[in-house]
């Protein structure tokens, strides 16, 4: 820690005003008022001199950046839940703590997932676009027909906080809940959600009407939904991803959507954000959103409050409440 009473904190992106105001009160903080993403060189320079870095998903906190950290640098207080953009192994080796902001994004992301679960089968975006383009000539019994979701089978890949929140919402819409997870959830959770556990992801994919991806991106989940696994899905099935783009083989997904081997997709995340594979833009059976899953005013302020608590607790010599375990 630096010699002043306040830890020196570098924030990599523009945060909500209430969060930045509180940071100014509590810490010796360097804000990014222009909201221009920092380069790898700038990130490396920052960790040479600050005590705490507050990055977001747009920052690549890799081994090269962490190798430049000064002895005073001891905390990466991530503004967000996912930490796949942070080299946890190198952080552990260098004795650098990593925290995140769990729980506060659960409901917002689940809401967005449910929105896509409704929008894609019912072709809401296609209909809205047709209306704006002047293609609607009046009600017709056979025009813009989608598919009912009530009574369909929903397969959730990843039954963590967000997966369970999605299941709770989907149950209310009359969907049959199925899930695959690294570990089976407690039987009380299964009973409450009337959820069926599938030990085999392959078997679940082959039997579902809708797939929702809600697991974190780790080395083990990279392209978890590979070309082989996507081919297991039924041709009438839909897939929704509000987790991380790297979990799905995008090229394989595009080929199958174009060929009609999968009925449709709703995507909020992509493999090479912010770059979007241009082939997606030519497909009418895909709803594309710009990583909006956690984009609520309330959620972003709650995230900031989590970051503040983690830094303040660390500065006071205690273990931060949202410390990331390096073996995840």
N, C-alpha and C positions, 0 to 999 in steps of 0.2 A: 504494500500500500504506500502511496506517496506520503510525504511528510506533512501535508496539510490535513485538516480535520475531515475534508471532503474527498472521497475517491474521485480520480479523474476518469470520466466516462466518455466514450465516443459512440455516438448514435449514427448508424449508417444511412438511414432514410428519414424523411419527414414523418413524424408521428402526430396523432391528434393533439390539438393545442393544450387541452387540460393535462395531458401526459407530459408534454414538453415543459409546461409551466412548473409542474411539480418537480421534474428533474432539475430544473434550474435552481429551485429552492434547496434541494437536498444534496446535489452533487456539483462538482466542478465539471460541467458537461460541455461537449462540443457537439452541436446539433448540425443537421444537414437540411437547412432551410430551403435549398433549391431542389431537394428530392431527386438529385441525379445520382444513380448508383455509383458507388465507389469502385475504382479499379483495383486489381489485385495489388498493384504497387501501393496505392493509397491505404488499403487494408493492412498491408505489411508494415507500412510506416506508422499507422495508428497503434498497432499492438507493441511497437517498440517503446512507446511513451505513456500509454494509458494503463490504468488499472483494470478497467472493465470495457469490453466491447459489446454493443447491443446491435447485432446483425438481424437481418430478415432472410426470408427464403431466397431473395435475389442475390445474396452474397455467398460466394464460395470460400468458406473458411477452411482451406485445404492445408496440407502439410507445409507447403511453401510459405503461407502466411504465418502459421503458428511457429515455424522455425525462426522467424524474426522477432518473436515475442521477447520483451525484456523481462528481467527477473521480477519486476513489480506486477507484471500482467498475470492475473490469476483467475479471471472469470469471463466466460462468454455467456452473457445473459440474453439468450435468443428471444426475439420478439415473434413468437409463433410456436406452434406445437411440434411440427416436424423438424428433425435435426439431421436429415440426410445430406444437407449442404455443409455440415460441419464434420471434419475429420476427427471422430471421437477417439480413435486409437492413438493418434498423435497427441491429442489433448490429454489423454490419460498418461502417456509417457512423460509429458512435460509438467504434470501436476496441475493442469488447468481445469477448473470446474466448468461444467456446462449446465445451464438451466434452460427451461422452456416455459410455455404458458398453457398447461393442460386444462381441460374441463371447460374453459370459458368459450371455446369455439364449437363445442359439441352440438349445441342446439341449432346454431346458425348453419353449420355444415349439414346437419341432418335435414334442416328445412330445405336447403338448396338441393340436396339429394332427392328429397321427396318431390320437389318441384320438377326435376328432370324425369323422375319416374312417372309423373303424370303427363308432362309435356311431350315426351318422345312418342309413346304409344298413341296418344290422341292427336299428334301432328299439329300442336298448337303454334309452333314457330312457322311451319309451312303455311298454315292458314293465315296467320298474321301477315306474312310476306305476300301471299297472294292478294290479300285485301289491299295492301299498300300499292301493289303493282297494277291494280285495276282489273284483276282477273276474276273477281267475284261478280256473277251476274244474277245472284239470288239463290235462295235455298233450293237444294236439290237432294233427292233421296239417296243418291249414289256418289255425291261429290265429297272429297276430302274425308273419306272414311278412315277412322283409326281403329284402335282396339280397346276393349274394356279391360281394366286392370283388376276389378273385383273378381275374386275367385282364382286369380292366376297365382303361380308359384314364384316367389321371389327368393333368389339365392344370394346371400350376403357373404362376400369374401372379406373376412376380418370382423370379428364380433367384439371389438373393443368398445369404448365409450360411444363413438359415433355410430358404429354398426348397431349397437343396442338401441340407440335413439332412433335410427332409421327403422329398425324392426318395430318399435313401439308405434311409430306413425303409420307404417305400412299395414300393420295389423288393423288399425282403425279404418283403413280403406278396403278391408276385406281380402287382403292378400294372404296367402299361405306362406309362413316364414320358414325358410331353410337357411342353414349357414355352414360355412367351413372356417375353421380357425386353427391356429397353431395348437391351442389347448381348448378342450371342451369347457364351456362356461358352466357355472354352478347350476345344478338341477332346478333350483328355485327360479333362476332367470329363465331357463328353458320353459318351465311351466307357465310363468307369467306371460311370456311372449308366445307361447304355444309353438315354440321353435324346434325344428328337427335338425339334429347335428349330422353332418356328413364328414366322416373321416377322410374320404377320398374326394378331393376337389374335382377330379375328372368325372366321377360319377354324378356329382351334383350339377356340374355344368351341362351335362347331357340331358338333364331332366327339368331344367328350369325354363320359365317363360321370360323372366327378367333377371339380370345379374347386376348387382350393385357392388362396386369395388370400394371398400372402406378400410383397407389395411395400410400400414405405413410402408414407405419405400425403404428397404434395407437390401444388402447384397442378396439375401435369400429370396426377396420378392421382386427383384429385377426381372422383367418379362415373365412374371409368374403366369400371366395369361399370354402364353406363347402362341405361335401359329398353330402348333399341334393342339393345344387346349382350346383355342377359339374354334377350331374345326369341330370340336365335340358339341358345340352349341347347336340347338335346333334352328332351322331357317326362319321360324316365326319369332325368335327370341330377340330381346333388346338388351343392351348393356349400358350401364351408367357408371361414370368414373368421376368422383369428387375427391379422390385421395392424392395420387401422384401419377403423372403421365408415364413414368418409367415402368410402371407395373404391367402395362399392356404393350405388346409388340404393335406399334402403330401401323407399320407398313402392312402387316398381315391383316389388321383390322380394316384398313382402307380397302384392301383387295376383296375381302369378304363382303363388306358393305356395298361395294360397287357391283359385285356379282350377285347380290341378293342372298348370299349364304347366311347373313344375319340381317334381321329386319330393320334395325336402326340403333343409333347410339346417342347418348347425351354426355358430353364431355365438358368438364370445367378445368381440366389440367392436361398438360401435354409433355411429351418427352424432352423437347428442346425449347422450353419457354424462354423468352416470349415469342420465339419463332413458331409458327404453325405450319405444319405440312400443307402446302397449297392444294394438294389433292383432296383434303377435307372440304375445302371451299366449293368444290364442284359437286359435292354430294348433297342431295336434298333430304336424305334420310338421317341426317346428323344435326343435332342441336349443339352449337358451339358457344361456350361462355368463356370470358377472359379471367379465369381463376378468381371467381367471386364468392366462393364458398363461405368465407369468413367475413365478407364485406358488409358488416353492419356497424353503425356508429357505436352502438352499445358494446359489441364484441371487441372492436378495436381499442376502446377505452379500457375495457376489462383486461385485455392483453397487456396494455401499458401498466396497469396497476399491479399485475403479476410481476412484471419486470422490475418495477420499483421496489416491491417487497423483497424480491430475490436479491437485488443489489444492496438494499439497506440491511438486510439480515446478514449478508456476507460481510459488509463493511463493519458491522458490529461484532464480528468475530464468531458468528454462528453458522451452522450449515443451512444453506438456502432451502426453503420448503419444496421447491420444484427442481431439485437437482436431478439431472439425467443419469441413469445408471449406464455405465459403459458397456454392459454385456447385453443390451437390448438388440 
